[in-house]
Amino acid sequence: MVPILLVLLVVLILFGAGFAVQILWWIALAVLVLWLLGFLMRGTSASGTRGRWYRW
């Protein structure tokens, strides 16, 4: 009985980790797209030099 419960626990942990990793990949992809869009659409400042699209 105990080995079956341990195997089920390992399966649940691996399934949860796989789901979390997949969500993190989608979040990383969204952040990359937003960063690229911000990098490409940054405006120019009045002095002619390119300005930063972010505030920090």
Distance bins in CASP14 RR format, pairs under 12 A and 6 or more apart:
PFRMAT RR
TARGET T0000
AUTHOR 0000-0000-0000
RMODE 2
METHOD distances of the structure
MODEL  1
1 7 0 0 0 0 0 1 0 0 0 0 0
1 8 0 0 0 0 0 1 0 0 0 0 0
2 8 0 0 0 0 0 1 0 0 0 0 0
2 9 0 0 0 0 0 1 0 0 0 0 0
3 9 0 0 0 0 0 1 0 0 0 0 0
3 10 0 0 0 0 0 1 0 0 0 0 0
4 10 0 0 0 0 0 1 0 0 0 0 0
4 11 0 0 0 0 0 1 0 0 0 0 0
5 11 0 0 0 0 0 1 0 0 0 0 0
5 12 0 0 0 0 0 1 0 0 0 0 0
6 12 0 0 0 0 0 1 0 0 0 0 0
6 13 0 0 0 0 0 1 0 0 0 0 0
7 13 0 0 0 0 0 1 0 0 0 0 0
7 14 0 0 0 0 0 1 0 0 0 0 0
8 14 0 0 0 0 0 1 0 0 0 0 0
8 15 0 0 0 0 0 1 0 0 0 0 0
9 15 0 0 0 0 0 1 0 0 0 0 0
9 16 0 0 0 0 0 1 0 0 0 0 0
10 16 0 0 0 0 0 1 0 0 0 0 0
10 17 0 0 0 0 0 1 0 0 0 0 0
11 17 0 0 0 0 0 1 0 0 0 0 0
11 18 0 0 0 0 0 1 0 0 0 0 0
12 18 0 0 0 0 0 1 0 0 0 0 0
12 19 0 0 0 0 0 1 0 0 0 0 0
13 19 0 0 0 0 0 1 0 0 0 0 0
13 20 0 0 0 0 0 1 0 0 0 0 0
14 20 0 0 0 0 0 1 0 0 0 0 0
14 21 0 0 0 0 0 1 0 0 0 0 0
15 21 0 0 0 0 0 1 0 0 0 0 0
15 22 0 0 0 0 0 1 0 0 0 0 0
16 22 0 0 0 0 1 0 0 0 0 0 0
16 23 0 0 0 0 1 0 0 0 0 0 0
16 24 0 0 0 0 0 1 0 0 0 0 0
17 23 0 0 0 0 0 1 0 0 0 0 0
17 24 0 0 0 0 0 1 0 0 0 0 0
18 24 0 0 0 0 1 0 0 0 0 0 0
18 25 0 0 0 0 1 0 0 0 0 0 0
19 25 0 0 0 0 0 1 0 0 0 0 0
19 26 0 0 0 0 0 1 0 0 0 0 0
20 26 0 0 0 0 0 1 0 0 0 0 0
20 27 0 0 0 0 0 1 0 0 0 0 0
21 27 0 0 0 0 0 1 0 0 0 0 0
21 28 0 0 0 0 0 1 0 0 0 0 0
22 28 0 0 0 0 0 1 0 0 0 0 0
22 29 0 0 0 0 0 1 0 0 0 0 0
23 29 0 0 0 0 0 1 0 0 0 0 0
23 30 0 0 0 0 0 1 0 0 0 0 0
24 30 0 0 0 0 0 1 0 0 0 0 0
24 31 0 0 0 0 0 1 0 0 0 0 0
25 31 0 0 0 0 0 1 0 0 0 0 0
25 32 0 0 0 0 0 1 0 0 0 0 0
26 32 0 0 0 0 0 1 0 0 0 0 0
26 33 0 0 0 0 0 1 0 0 0 0 0
27 33 0 0 0 0 0 1 0 0 0 0 0
27 34 0 0 0 0 0 1 0 0 0 0 0
28 34 0 0 0 0 0 1 0 0 0 0 0
28 35 0 0 0 0 0 1 0 0 0 0 0
29 35 0 0 0 0 0 1 0 0 0 0 0
29 36 0 0 0 0 0 1 0 0 0 0 0
30 36 0 0 0 0 0 1 0 0 0 0 0
30 37 0 0 0 0 0 1 0 0 0 0 0
31 37 0 0 0 0 0 1 0 0 0 0 0
31 38 0 0 0 0 0 1 0 0 0 0 0
32 38 0 0 0 0 0 1 0 0 0 0 0
32 39 0 0 0 0 0 1 0 0 0 0 0
33 39 0 0 0 0 0 1 0 0 0 0 0
33 40 0 0 0 0 0 1 0 0 0 0 0
34 40 0 0 0 0 0 1 0 0 0 0 0
34 41 0 0 0 0 0 1 0 0 0 0 0
34 53 0 0 0 0 0 1 0 0 0 0 0
34 54 0 0 0 0 0 1 0 0 0 0 0
35 41 0 0 0 0 0 1 0 0 0 0 0
35 42 0 0 0 0 0 1 0 0 0 0 0
35 53 0 0 0 0 1 0 0 0 0 0 0
35 54 0 0 0 0 1 0 0 0 0 0 0
36 42 0 0 0 0 0 1 0 0 0 0 0
36 53 0 0 0 0 0 1 0 0 0 0 0
37 53 0 0 0 0 1 0 0 0 0 0 0
38 51 0 0 0 0 0 1 0 0 0 0 0
38 52 0 0 0 0 1 0 0 0 0 0 0
38 53 1 0 1 0 0 0 0 0 0 0 0
38 54 0 0 0 0 1 0 0 0 0 0 0
39 50 0 0 0 0 0 1 0 0 0 0 0
39 51 0 0 0 0 0 1 0 0 0 0 0
39 52 0 0 0 0 1 0 0 0 0 0 0
39 53 1 0 0 1 0 0 0 0 0 0 0
39 54 0 0 0 0 1 0 0 0 0 0 0
40 50 0 0 0 0 0 1 0 0 0 0 0
40 53 0 0 0 0 1 0 0 0 0 0 0
41 50 0 0 0 0 0 1 0 0 0 0 0
41 51 0 0 0 0 0 1 0 0 0 0 0
41 53 1 0 0 1 0 0 0 0 0 0 0
41 54 0 0 0 0 0 1 0 0 0 0 0
42 49 0 0 0 0 0 1 0 0 0 0 0
42 50 1 0 0 1 0 0 0 0 0 0 0
42 51 1 0 1 0 0 0 0 0 0 0 0
42 52 1 0 0 1 0 0 0 0 0 0 0
42 53 1 1 0 0 0 0 0 0 0 0 0
42 54 0 0 0 0 1 0 0 0 0 0 0
42 55 0 0 0 0 0 1 0 0 0 0 0
43 49 0 0 0 0 0 1 0 0 0 0 0
43 50 1 0 0 1 0 0 0 0 0 0 0
43 51 1 0 0 1 0 0 0 0 0 0 0
43 52 0 0 0 0 1 0 0 0 0 0 0
43 53 1 0 0 1 0 0 0 0 0 0 0
44 50 1 0 1 0 0 0 0 0 0 0 0
44 51 1 0 0 1 0 0 0 0 0 0 0
44 52 0 0 0 0 0 1 0 0 0 0 0
44 53 0 0 0 0 0 1 0 0 0 0 0
45 51 1 0 1 0 0 0 0 0 0 0 0
45 52 0 0 0 0 1 0 0 0 0 0 0
45 53 0 0 0 0 0 1 0 0 0 0 0
END
